[in-house]
Amino acid sequence: MGPGGVTVNDKTRDQLELIRLITAILTRGAQRAWLFGGWGLDARIGYVTRDHGDIEFWVNRDAALEVQRLLANAGAAVLDTQPSEEATEYDWDGVWFSTAYFDIQPDGTFIQTQGRFDDWVFPAGSFPDEPVELVVGLSVLAMSLAGMLAMKEQYPQLRNGRPWRDKDVTDIKLLRSMLEDREPGRTHPT
């Protein structure tokens, strides 16, 4: 059982092992990818809080093809399930993960300039260079708290967005609380 009271099951163990493997492959290949979604939030918390349906990484669009090549050469099956300008999905021995692509803007913000979500904007600092410890012995890059909060808050208002799910509402409250703890006095939009 982890510090958050979550029992780590076989699926979670397999996902953690795959995150470890992907991180090692990309590091050896001088590439970077930032966890986001549930695993990104767990990385910022520092332990596993719940079961996750998938593993999601953000990758700078300039590195997307090299990241895809490195992962495919190491054993990941590249799936043709997403618009190639937005993301790539993979299967690795039955564990599914994806890489989505961002573009850096001159003002330091990040957007996805191509595809259905080109109206998503992430604040400067959303993709920090400092790794965090997801679990003991596994350091990863993870999208910043402010980046994940912006991502969640904007989603329903995007041209192709959808309403928040219950877990999104819970994550938004947690992200706001974590940011408030790190930046006392700062308020976040509702």
N, C-alpha and C positions, 0 to 999 in steps of 0.2 A: 504494500500500500504506500502511495506517495505522500508527501507532506500535505497535500490538499485533500487527503482522505480518499483519493481515487485509486482503486485497485488497477494495477497495470496488467491488462490482458494480453493475449498473444497478438492481436491486431495492433495494439499500441506499441508493443515491443518491436514488431516488424516495422512499423512506421518510424520509430526512433532509430532503429538500425539503418533504415534507408536514409533518413536525414543525415546520420553520421557518414554514411558512404557517399552521398551526394556532396556533402561539405568537403570531404577529403578529395574527391575527384576534382571538384572545381578549384580548390585551393592549389592542388598540384598543377592544374592547367592555368593558373594565374587568372581565374575568373571569379566573379562574385555573384551571389544570389541571396536575397533577403526573404526569410520566412514572413508570411503574413497570414491573415485569417486566424483560426483557432490555435494552430501551432505557433504562429508569430506572437500571439498574446501569451501563450504559455511560456515562450522563451523570455518575454519581458517580465513575467511573473517569477520564473525560475523553477517551475515544476509543472508536472502534468495535472491539469485541472479537470479534464473530462476526456471522453473518447472523441476521436475526430474521424470524420468521413473521408478526409483527403489531406494532402500536403500541398501547400501552395507557396510558390516562390515568385518574387518580382526579380526581373533581370533587366539591365539596361539594354535597350533595343540594339545598340551598337555591338553588343556581345552575344546577342541571341543565337546566331547561327553557330558560333564557336561553342557556346554552352550546349546547344543541341548536339553538336558533333561529339563533344567530350562524353556526354551522357550516353549517347547511342553506342559509341565505341566501347564503353565500359559495360554495356549489357542492357540498357534501358530500351524498350520497344517504343518508338515514336508512333503516336496514334494520330490519325488524320481526322480529328473530331472537333477541332476549333478553327475559326478563321486564323490563318497563319500570321496575319498582321497583328493579332491580339495576344495569342497564347499558343503553347504547345502542351498537349497532354501526353503522358507516358504511362506505361505499365512496366513494372520491374518485378518479375516473379510473383505476379498477383497483387502487388501493392501499387496503387494509382497515385500519381502526383502530377503537378503542372508547373509551367513557368509562364508568367504573364509579362508583358513588356512595357516599360516606361521610357519616356523621353525627358531629358533635362532641358529646361527652358533658360533663357538668358538671365532671368531674375532669380534663378535658383530653385524655382518650383518644379514640380514634375507632373507630367500629364501622359496620357496614352493617346498620342496624336493620330493613331489610325484605328479604325474599327468602330464598333458600336458604342464604346465608352470614351470617346474623345472629349467629352465635356467633364470628365473627372479631373480634379486638380488636387495635388498633394503638396503640402507646405514644404518650404526649404527645410532641410534636415530630416526628411522622411526616410532616407536611406543612409544611416550613419555607418562609419567604417569600423566602429568598435564592436567586437563580438560580445554577446551575452551568454551566460551559461543556462542552457535549456534544462538540462539535468546534470547531475554531478559527472564531470568528465566529458561533457559535450558542449563545446562553445560554438555558437552559430551567429551569423548576421541575422538581424530581425528588423523589420520595419519599425520606425519609432512609434511611441505611443500617440503622438500628435498626428502622425501620418495615418495610423490605423483608425483613429477617431474621425479624422476628416473623411476617410474612405467610407466608414460606416454611416456617418451623418449625411453625406451627400447622396448615398445610393438611391433612396426613394425619389429624389428630385432629378436624377439623371434622365436624359431623354429615353434611355432603354433600361432604367432602373425598375426595381420592384419594391413592394412594401417590406418593411422590416419583419423579420421572423422574431419569435420570442428570444432566441439566443442572441440576436443582434441587439435587442433592447437591453438585455443583461450585459452584453459586452460593452455597449456604449456607457452604461452606468459605471461599470468597472474601470473603463479607460478614463472617464472623467475623474473618478475618484483617485486613480493612480497619478494622473497629471496634477490634480490639486495637491496631493501629498508631496509631489516633487517641486511644485511651483505654488506655494501658499499665496492666497490672495487673488490668483488668476481665476477668472470665471470662464466657463465654457458654454457655448450656445446650447439651447435645448431643442 
